[in-house]
């Protein structure tokens, strides 16, 4: 596949995405844009410049699609970049070949599914979302845009996760639960009731921390 992927952000997450993009043969080349980089290269990938020149670089055909490699600590920035470029530049969607995705599931643009994920029938995963290693999302659940689903998360059927959520590693969400936008769960949290007020939740069962 002779296509070039541009990644916004050349930190650890951006490097992971680049690795999956190349080793999975989704793209033949990866380039970066980063507002804080001081070099023009990182790990043998070119850094073309800051985000101020992305549109110019796309119009010059220096890449084909873009994806946002900004981690869960900066969800608003991740959303802002998506809103800024969504009608101007095509967003990539990367689904690792080791995933099982039901044909009826909808994976929206800008989303990445890491290896070994299982996405069941009728699931909708919103724009600009990361679903990390070995996650299971059961039937008819909806993950809001700009969210980050950490490794080994298990989400049962008919769950709705609002936008800008960070669902921590190993979290379990039982069926029929609604999670308020902007919610964070700590590692190993078990959500057994609706979360109506965003904040940080931890424990089994989940309890509000702040």
C-alpha positions in Angstrom: 0.0 0.0 0.0 1.7 3.2 -1.2 0.2 5.6 1.2 1.6 8.0 3.8 0.1 8.6 7.2 0.6 11.8 9.1 0.4 11.6 12.9 -0.1 14.6 15.1 2.1 14.2 18.1 5.4 12.3 18.1 5.4 11.1 21.7 5.0 7.5 23.0 1.5 7.2 21.7 2.4 8.6 18.3 5.3 6.1 18.1 2.9 3.2 18.9 0.5 4.3 16.2 3.4 4.5 13.7 4.5 1.0 14.6 1.1 -0.5 14.0 0.6 1.5 10.8 3.9 0.2 9.3 4.1 -3.3 10.7 0.4 -3.9 9.9 1.0 -2.8 6.3 -1.7 -0.1 6.6 0.8 2.5 5.2 4.1 2.5 3.5 5.4 5.7 5.3 4.7 7.7 8.4 5.4 11.3 9.0 4.8 13.5 12.0 3.6 17.0 12.9 4.5 18.2 16.4 4.3 21.6 18.0 7.0 20.9 20.5 9.6 18.9 18.6 13.1 20.4 18.3 14.4 17.9 15.6 13.3 17.1 12.1 13.4 13.3 12.7 12.5 10.8 15.4 13.2 7.1 15.3 13.8 7.3 11.6 10.5 9.0 10.9 10.4 12.5 9.5 8.9 15.4 11.4 7.6 17.8 8.7 6.9 20.7 11.1 4.2 22.0 13.4 0.5 21.7 13.1 0.4 25.1 11.5 1.5 23.7 8.2 -0.6 20.5 8.1 -3.0 21.8 5.5 -0.3 23.1 3.3 1.6 19.8 3.5 -1.6 17.9 2.6 -2.3 20.2 -0.4 1.3 19.5 -1.5 0.5 15.8 -1.4 3.1 15.0 1.3 0.7 12.6 3.0 -2.6 11.0 2.3 -4.4 10.8 5.7 -4.0 12.0 9.2 -4.5 10.6 12.7 -4.1 12.1 16.1 -1.5 10.6 18.4 -2.3 12.6 21.6 -2.8 10.6 24.7 -5.6 10.4 27.3 -4.1 13.2 29.4 -5.1 15.8 26.8 -8.5 14.9 25.5 -9.7 18.4 24.8 -6.6 19.0 22.7 -7.3 15.8 20.8 -10.8 16.9 20.2 -9.8 20.4 19.1 -7.4 19.0 16.5 -10.1 16.7 15.1 -12.6 19.6 14.9 -10.0 21.8 13.2 -9.1 19.4 10.4 -12.2 17.1 10.0 -13.6 18.8 6.9 -10.2 19.6 5.4 -8.1 16.4 5.6 -9.1 12.7 5.4 -8.7 11.0 8.8 -7.3 7.5 8.9 -9.0 4.5 10.6 -6.6 1.7 11.7 -7.9 -1.7 12.6 -5.3 -4.2 13.5 -5.6 -7.5 11.6 -5.7 -9.4 14.9 -9.0 -7.8 15.9 -12.4 -9.4 15.5 -14.9 -6.8 14.3 -18.5 -7.8 13.6 -19.6 -6.7 10.1 -22.5 -4.7 11.7 -20.2 -2.7 13.9 -19.5 0.9 13.0 -15.9 2.2 13.5 -15.8 5.9 12.7 -12.9 7.9 11.2 -9.8 8.7 13.2 -10.2 5.6 15.4 -7.6 3.0 16.1 -8.2 -0.6 17.3 -5.1 -2.1 18.8 -4.4 -5.9 18.5 -6.7 -8.5 19.9 -9.8 -6.4 20.3 -13.2 -8.0 20.0 -16.0 -5.6 18.7 -19.4 -7.2 18.8 -22.5 -6.8 16.7 -24.1 -3.3 16.6 -21.3 -1.6 18.4 -20.6 2.1 17.4 -17.2 3.5 18.2 -17.1 7.3 17.7 -14.6 9.4 15.8 -11.0 10.0 17.0 -11.1 7.2 19.6 -8.4 4.7 20.7 -9.3 1.2 21.8 -6.2 -0.3 23.2 -4.9 -3.9 23.5 -7.3 -6.8 24.1 -10.5 -4.9 24.8 -13.9 -6.4 24.5 -17.0 -4.3 23.6 -20.2 -6.3 23.5 -23.2 -5.9 21.3 -25.1 -2.6 20.9 -22.7 -0.5 23.0 -21.7 3.0 21.9 -18.3 4.6 22.7 -18.4 8.4 22.3 -15.9 10.3 20.2 -12.5 11.4 21.4 -12.3 8.7 24.1 -9.5 6.4 25.2 -10.2 2.8 26.1 -7.2 1.4 27.9 -5.9 -2.2 27.6 -8.1 -5.2 28.7 -11.3 -3.2 29.2 -14.5 -5.3 29.1 -17.7 -3.5 28.2 -20.9 -5.5 28.3 -23.9 -5.0 26.0 -26.1 -1.9 25.7 -23.5 0.4 27.4 -23.1 4.0 26.4 -19.8 5.8 27.1 -19.9 9.5 26.5 -17.4 11.5 24.6 -14.0 12.4 26.1 -14.0 9.5 28.5 -10.8 7.7 29.7 -11.7 4.1 30.7 -8.8 2.8 32.7 -7.0 -0.5 32.2 -9.0 -3.6 33.2 -12.2 -1.7 33.8 -15.4 -3.7 33.7 -18.7 -2.1 32.8 -21.8 -4.2 33.2 -24.6 -4.2 30.7 -27.0 -1.3 30.2 -24.8 1.3 31.9 -24.5 5.0 30.8 -21.3 6.8 31.5 -21.3 10.6 31.5 -19.0 12.5 29.1 -15.6 13.3 30.5 -15.5 10.5 33.0 -12.3 8.7 34.0 -12.1 5.3 35.6 -9.0 3.9 37.4 -7.4 0.6 36.7 -9.6 -2.4 37.6 -12.7 -0.4 38.3 -16.1 -2.2 38.1 -19.0 0.0 37.0 -22.3 -1.5 38.2 -24.5 1.7 38.2 -24.9 4.7 35.8 -22.3 7.4 36.1 -24.2 10.7 35.8 -21.6 13.1 37.0 -18.2 13.1 35.4 -15.0 12.8 37.4 -12.6 10.0 38.6 -14.1 6.7 39.7 -12.3 3.8 41.2 -12.9 0.5 43.0 -15.4 -2.4 43.0 -18.0 -1.2 42.8 -17.0 2.1 41.3 -17.0 5.1 43.7 -16.5 8.8 43.0 -13.1 10.2 44.1 -13.0 13.7 42.6 
